[in-house]
Amino acid sequence: MKKLIVASLLIVLTGGGCAPISKPPQQPTQLPLKPLALPAKNVFVHPKFKFHFEIPAGVLAQIDKNGSGVKFVDAVDGVEYATLTVQAGIPGIALPDNKIEFIKLNGMAGHLFHDTDAKTGTQQIDKLIVDMPKSVETIYLAVPVEFGPKFNIKDVIKTWKW
């Protein structure tokens, strides 16, 4: 009798050769898809001289009638982030050496000046000045430092193409 009870208990505990009860397959849990947070960029192409560079999404280029001046403004509130001028003979800026960076703009030598606003004497402005290749024209791009996070002049330099 003891053997029968032990055998019965053993069958119950081990399942006695019965197939296990299978659970229905679980559907994989789907996580909500999130778009990658990549910084969106647009490409500005100068209408007259055809050089180009990336500008942040949400920034518009307002070009003057003769095509030599451009204002880069916020598409929503109209804040002016930067100005670009192309004309012959724009001079460099007399600043101490520690306020001038020598840069390469897609192979062309140029200068990045870390200047202050002539009107207020306080607002810092980064100014890029470079001569256009095979031309008498000079490019001048000015960005107040406070707008650097929105319109980064060094990012512009990295993406510039003639």
Backbone as CSV, one residue per row, in Angstrom:
resi,resn,N_x,N_y,N_z,CA_x,CA_y,CA_z,C_x,C_y,C_z
1,MET,0.811,-1.168,0.000,0.000,0.000,0.000,0.872,1.254,0.000
2,LYS,1.964,1.186,0.797,2.872,2.319,0.811,3.427,2.540,-0.581
3,LYS,3.718,1.457,-1.296,4.277,1.581,-2.642,3.273,2.226,-3.580
4,LEU,2.006,1.918,-3.427,0.971,2.484,-4.278,0.817,3.979,-4.020
5,ILE,0.884,4.399,-2.771,0.753,5.810,-2.428,1.970,6.581,-2.953
6,VAL,3.158,6.007,-2.770,4.376,6.671,-3.262,4.327,6.762,-4.778
7,ALA,3.898,5.690,-5.457,3.829,5.688,-6.923,2.803,6.710,-7.397
8,SER,1.668,6.786,-6.735,0.627,7.749,-7.117,1.128,9.173,-6.913
9,LEU,1.799,9.377,-5.809,2.353,10.702,-5.528,3.417,11.079,-6.553
10,LEU,4.234,10.110,-6.932,5.269,10.347,-7.933,4.658,10.697,-9.287
11,ILE,3.588,10.018,-9.649,2.917,10.292,-10.928,2.333,11.698,-10.919
12,VAL,1.734,12.084,-9.836,1.133,13.410,-9.736,2.212,14.490,-9.800
13,LEU,3.303,14.273,-9.101,4.364,15.289,-9.067,5.098,15.417,-10.393
14,THR,5.319,14.332,-11.081,6.078,14.403,-12.333,5.188,14.568,-13.549
15,GLY,3.941,14.483,-13.396,3.044,14.632,-14.525,2.715,13.317,-15.163
16,GLY,3.365,12.290,-14.774,3.046,10.940,-15.222,3.070,10.749,-16.710
17,GLY,3.922,11.455,-17.432,4.030,11.268,-18.871,2.992,12.036,-19.658
18,CYS,2.169,12.805,-18.983,1.170,13.607,-19.697,1.869,14.804,-20.323
19,ALA,1.361,15.217,-21.437,1.919,16.395,-22.106,1.597,17.632,-21.282
20,PRO,2.548,18.524,-21.176,2.268,19.727,-20.399,1.199,20.579,-21.084
21,ILE,0.468,21.293,-20.301,-0.551,22.178,-20.863,0.184,23.362,-21.478
22,SER,-0.072,23.573,-22.746,0.633,24.668,-23.409,-0.176,25.948,-23.302
23,LYS,0.532,27.003,-23.104,-0.103,28.315,-23.046,-0.177,28.856,-24.466
24,PRO,-1.169,29.623,-24.766,-1.208,30.220,-26.109,0.006,31.134,-26.283
25,PRO,0.562,31.166,-27.499,1.753,32.017,-27.704,1.414,33.475,-27.417
26,GLN,2.352,34.111,-26.734,2.145,35.520,-26.413,2.547,36.375,-27.598
27,GLN,1.760,37.383,-27.829,2.097,38.345,-28.877,3.243,39.213,-28.373
28,PRO,4.221,39.493,-29.230,5.305,40.370,-28.767,4.753,41.740,-28.385
29,THR,5.292,42.243,-27.334,4.865,43.561,-26.882,5.418,44.594,-27.845
30,GLN,4.559,45.435,-28.377,5.007,46.467,-29.303,5.151,47.772,-28.556
31,LEU,6.345,48.311,-28.640,6.593,49.601,-28.025,6.187,50.688,-29.008
32,PRO,5.690,51.782,-28.512,5.336,52.861,-29.444,6.588,53.359,-30.157
33,LEU,6.463,53.588,-31.445,7.607,54.048,-32.234,7.779,55.541,-32.045
34,LYS,9.018,55.936,-31.815,9.338,57.352,-31.682,10.281,57.711,-32.817
35,PRO,10.043,58.824,-33.475,10.995,59.236,-34.501,12.324,59.601,-33.863
36,LEU,13.394,59.359,-34.596,14.713,59.732,-34.096,14.793,61.246,-33.988
37,ALA,15.402,61.716,-32.948,15.528,63.153,-32.733,16.799,63.655,-33.415
38,LEU,16.759,63.739,-34.721,17.898,64.252,-35.471,17.698,65.744,-35.708
39,PRO,18.756,66.526,-35.614,18.583,67.945,-35.876,18.266,68.157,-37.353
40,ALA,17.130,68.737,-37.607,16.721,68.965,-38.986,17.473,70.170,-39.547
41,LYS,17.874,70.043,-40.783,18.619,71.116,-41.436,18.005,71.398,-42.801
42,ASN,18.197,72.614,-43.248,17.850,73.024,-44.604,19.139,73.502,-45.249
43,VAL,19.142,73.541,-46.538,20.319,74.040,-47.238,19.976,75.394,-47.853
44,PHE,20.785,76.398,-47.529,20.657,77.716,-48.143,21.593,77.758,-49.341
45,VAL,21.071,78.136,-50.505,21.878,78.321,-51.714,21.772,79.792,-52.091
46,HIS,22.925,80.454,-52.168,22.898,81.870,-52.528,22.400,82.003,-53.962
47,PRO,21.392,82.836,-54.195,20.784,82.899,-55.528,21.703,83.433,-56.622
48,LYS,22.656,84.261,-56.258,23.531,84.872,-57.267,24.866,84.139,-57.393
49,PHE,25.468,83.756,-56.261,26.823,83.201,-56.280,26.863,81.686,-56.112
50,LYS,25.744,81.070,-55.783,25.543,79.609,-55.747,26.319,78.857,-54.676
51,PHE,27.053,79.529,-53.784,27.629,78.786,-52.663,26.476,78.370,-51.762
52,HIS,26.697,77.346,-50.957,25.611,76.872,-50.101,26.144,76.303,-48.790
53,PHE,25.252,76.259,-47.813,25.569,75.712,-46.501,24.262,75.359,-45.805
54,GLU,24.384,74.548,-44.744,23.202,74.137,-43.992,22.802,75.213,-42.992
55,ILE,21.485,75.390,-42.877,20.922,76.258,-41.852,19.892,75.434,-41.067
56,PRO,19.622,75.816,-39.833,18.667,75.037,-39.032,17.258,75.086,-39.622
57,ALA,16.497,74.028,-39.372,15.088,74.027,-39.750,14.398,75.153,-38.999
58,GLY,13.420,75.751,-39.611,12.701,76.844,-38.973,13.351,78.197,-39.171
59,VAL,14.435,78.238,-39.935,15.096,79.501,-40.253,14.871,79.789,-41.734
60,LEU,14.433,81.004,-42.020,14.185,81.427,-43.397,15.242,82.424,-43.843
61,ALA,15.540,82.414,-45.133,16.472,83.384,-45.703,15.664,84.455,-46.431
62,GLN,15.820,85.704,-46.009,15.186,86.836,-46.678,16.266,87.544,-47.481
63,ILE,16.131,87.491,-48.797,17.169,88.008,-49.697,16.756,89.381,-50.200
64,ASP,17.711,90.335,-50.186,17.370,91.673,-50.677,17.269,91.674,-52.202
65,LYS,16.834,92.786,-52.748,16.533,92.868,-54.192,17.729,92.584,-55.090
66,ASN,18.915,93.050,-54.709,20.077,92.834,-55.580,20.776,91.499,-55.311
67,GLY,20.312,90.761,-54.304,20.851,89.423,-54.038,22.159,89.394,-53.276
68,SER,22.636,90.545,-52.835,23.914,90.522,-52.122,23.740,90.459,-50.609
69,GLY,22.576,90.822,-50.109,22.326,90.795,-48.671,21.252,89.779,-48.314
70,VAL,21.482,89.072,-47.217,20.536,88.054,-46.764,20.379,88.176,-45.251
71,LYS,19.133,88.097,-44.786,18.853,88.018,-43.358,18.304,86.631,-43.089
72,PHE,18.808,85.980,-42.052,18.318,84.669,-41.645,17.435,84.887,-40.418
73,VAL,16.143,84.593,-40.573,15.177,84.894,-39.524,14.405,83.648,-39.113
74,ASP,13.913,83.682,-37.884,13.061,82.606,-37.378,11.735,82.651,-38.128
75,ALA,11.293,81.509,-38.630,10.070,81.437,-39.426,8.827,81.773,-38.616
76,VAL,8.868,81.593,-37.300,7.681,81.813,-36.478,7.608,83.247,-35.956
77,ASP,8.680,83.695,-35.310,8.588,85.001,-34.648,9.402,86.108,-35.320
78,GLY,10.099,85.793,-36.400,10.819,86.821,-37.150,12.115,87.307,-36.535
79,VAL,12.583,86.663,-35.452,13.849,87.070,-34.841,14.972,86.891,-35.859
80,GLU,15.796,87.922,-36.004,16.906,87.875,-36.960,18.119,87.236,-36.286
81,TYR,18.506,86.051,-36.795,19.628,85.312,-36.207,20.972,85.693,-36.814
82,ALA,20.973,86.037,-38.101,22.253,86.277,-38.772,22.023,87.142,-40.003
83,THR,23.104,87.803,-40.437,23.064,88.555,-41.698,24.265,88.144,-42.539
84,LEU,24.049,88.120,-43.833,25.105,87.762,-44.767,25.153,88.832,-45.846
85,THR,26.356,89.283,-46.151,26.552,90.274,-47.206,27.651,89.774,-48.128
86,VAL,27.457,89.984,-49.423,28.488,89.669,-50.405,28.735,90.936,-51.215
87,GLN,29.965,91.422,-51.137,30.353,92.597,-51.921,31.870,92.651,-51.987
88,ALA,32.359,93.443,-52.888,33.807,93.568,-53.057,34.403,94.404,-51.935
89,GLY,35.578,93.975,-51.474,36.393,94.788,-50.592,35.948,94.946,-49.154
90,ILE,35.279,93.983,-48.584,34.951,94.089,-47.160,36.251,93.895,-46.383
91,PRO,36.619,94.876,-45.569,37.902,94.760,-44.852,37.798,93.845,-43.639
92,GLY,38.941,93.384,-43.183,39.000,92.641,-41.932,38.722,93.584,-40.777
93,ILE,38.702,93.053,-39.575,38.396,93.840,-38.393,39.639,93.872,-37.505
94,ALA,39.984,95.060,-37.055,41.155,95.209,-36.182,40.792,94.756,-34.772
95,LEU,41.235,93.558,-34.424,40.999,92.996,-33.101,42.279,92.349,-32.599
96,PRO,42.399,92.147,-31.302,43.569,91.423,-30.780,43.596,89.993,-31.338
97,ASP,44.780,89.426,-31.411,44.945,88.081,-31.978,44.066,87.032,-31.300
98,ASN,43.835,87.175,-30.007,43.022,86.178,-29.304,41.531,86.269,-29.647
99,LYS,41.145,87.271,-30.421,39.752,87.435,-30.862,39.560,87.064,-32.330
100,ILE,40.628,86.516,-32.951,40.559,86.163,-34.375,40.922,84.689,-34.537
101,GLU,40.061,83.942,-35.226,40.349,82.548,-35.567,40.600,82.466,-37.062
102,PHE,41.661,81.776,-37.448,41.908,81.507,-38.855,41.192,80.208,-39.185
103,ILE,40.364,80.250,-40.224,39.545,79.084,-40.564,39.739,78.731,-42.040
104,LYS,39.315,77.533,-42.387,39.232,77.099,-43.788,37.762,76.930,-44.097
105,LEU,37.340,77.590,-45.134,35.946,77.525,-45.561,35.915,76.768,-46.876
106,ASN,35.737,75.449,-46.788,35.761,74.569,-47.957,37.004,74.841,-48.809
107,GLY,38.154,74.897,-48.135,39.429,75.055,-48.828,39.939,76.480,-48.926
108,MET,39.098,77.461,-48.665,39.516,78.860,-48.745,39.850,79.379,-47.347
109,ALA,40.949,80.142,-47.257,41.325,80.733,-45.973,40.393,81.885,-45.642
110,GLY,40.042,81.983,-44.380,39.186,83.069,-43.930,39.440,83.367,-42.470
111,HIS,38.647,84.267,-41.935,38.789,84.674,-40.540,37.429,84.664,-39.863
112,LEU,37.440,84.229,-38.618,36.265,84.309,-37.775,36.628,85.264,-36.641
113,PHE,35.961,86.408,-36.634,36.241,87.452,-35.646,35.223,87.355,-34.512
114,HIS,35.707,87.438,-33.287,34.840,87.442,-32.115,34.803,88.882,-31.613
115,ASP,33.840,89.634,-32.121,33.773,91.082,-31.965,32.650,91.468,-30.996
116,THR,32.530,92.765,-30.746,31.406,93.291,-29.979,30.638,94.264,-30.862
117,ASP,29.396,94.480,-30.530,28.531,95.376,-31.294,29.061,96.802,-31.189
118,ALA,29.238,97.443,-32.321,29.772,98.811,-32.339,28.793,99.794,-31.697
119,LYS,27.496,99.513,-31.783,26.487,100.425,-31.220,26.455,100.358,-29.693
120,THR,26.438,99.145,-29.161,26.285,98.993,-27.707,27.608,98.753,-27.003
121,GLY,28.572,98.177,-27.709,29.860,97.868,-27.112,29.817,96.664,-26.189
122,THR,28.649,96.051,-26.065,28.530,94.924,-25.140,28.149,93.618,-25.836
123,GLN,27.248,93.674,-26.787,26.780,92.438,-27.409,27.900,91.812,-28.244
124,GLN,28.164,90.541,-27.992,29.209,89.848,-28.743,28.642,89.332,-30.060
125,ILE,29.436,89.475,-31.109,29.019,89.043,-32.437,30.177,88.301,-33.088
126,ASP,29.895,87.093,-33.592,30.880,86.370,-34.389,30.696,86.786,-35.839
127,LYS,31.822,87.123,-36.494,31.775,87.613,-37.867,32.750,86.813,-38.715
128,LEU,32.213,86.183,-39.733,33.016,85.418,-40.672,33.300,86.307,-41.875
129,ILE,34.570,86.416,-42.245,34.945,87.174,-43.440,35.876,86.299,-44.264
130,VAL,35.501,86.094,-45.533,36.307,85.265,-46.429,36.130,85.768,-47.862
131,ASP,37.212,85.770,-48.618,37.141,86.141,-50.033,36.641,84.952,-50.838
132,MET,35.753,85.233,-51.793,35.236,84.165,-52.641,36.329,83.722,-53.616
133,PRO,36.393,82.426,-53.919,37.392,81.956,-54.879,37.116,82.521,-56.283
134,LYS,38.194,82.880,-56.961,38.129,83.373,-58.343,37.158,84.542,-58.498
135,SER,37.166,85.445,-57.516,36.243,86.574,-57.536,36.834,87.716,-56.718
136,VAL,36.319,88.918,-56.931,36.715,90.062,-56.109,35.755,90.240,-54.941
137,GLU,34.735,89.402,-54.870,33.719,89.499,-53.830,34.218,88.929,-52.500
138,THR,33.749,89.536,-51.425,34.045,89.075,-50.076,32.728,88.727,-49.402
139,ILE,32.753,87.676,-48.603,31.568,87.249,-47.864,31.729,87.669,-46.416
140,TYR,30.666,88.226,-45.880,30.616,88.669,-44.485,29.357,88.054,-43.876
141,LEU,29.520,87.231,-42.863,28.399,86.605,-42.165,28.527,86.946,-40.689
142,ALA,27.502,87.577,-40.121,27.532,87.990,-38.715,26.413,87.306,-37.941
143,VAL,26.772,86.747,-36.779,25.810,86.081,-35.904,26.061,86.552,-34.471
144,PRO,25.083,87.222,-33.855,25.247,87.548,-32.431,25.429,86.263,-31.627
145,VAL,26.339,86.290,-30.683,26.673,85.101,-29.898,25.437,84.520,-29.205
146,GLU,24.503,85.368,-28.809,23.301,84.867,-28.130,22.478,83.941,-29.034
147,PHE,22.634,84.066,-30.358,21.900,83.200,-31.283,22.739,82.033,-31.782
148,GLY,23.962,81.910,-31.264,24.837,80.804,-31.635,24.208,79.433,-31.461
149,PRO,23.460,79.201,-30.379,22.829,77.881,-30.246,21.798,77.598,-31.343
150,LYS,21.157,78.634,-31.870,20.146,78.437,-32.927,20.776,78.471,-34.320
151,PHE,21.762,79.329,-34.524,22.412,79.495,-35.830,23.918,79.477,-35.587
152,ASN,24.476,78.274,-35.505,25.874,78.110,-35.119,26.792,78.366,-36.315
153,ILE,27.585,79.413,-36.219,28.444,79.816,-37.334,29.511,78.750,-37.633
154,LYS,29.953,78.016,-36.621,30.951,76.966,-36.868,30.328,75.780,-37.596
155,ASP,29.052,75.499,-37.356,28.357,74.470,-38.141,28.210,74.904,-39.588
156,VAL,27.945,76.184,-39.790,27.865,76.729,-41.153,29.199,76.524,-41.870
157,ILE,30.288,76.845,-41.187,31.622,76.697,-41.779,31.874,75.249,-42.188
158,LYS,31.477,74.298,-41.351,31.699,72.875,-41.646,30.931,72.392,-42.869
159,THR,29.777,72.989,-43.152,28.929,72.499,-44.243,29.031,73.331,-45.516
160,TRP,29.861,74.345,-45.521,29.963,75.297,-46.636,30.548,74.623,-47.868
161,LYS,29.934,74.870,-49.008,30.438,74.381,-50.311,30.392,75.533,-51.309
162,TRP,31.436,75.623,-52.106,31.491,76.673,-53.127,30.746,76.251,-54.343
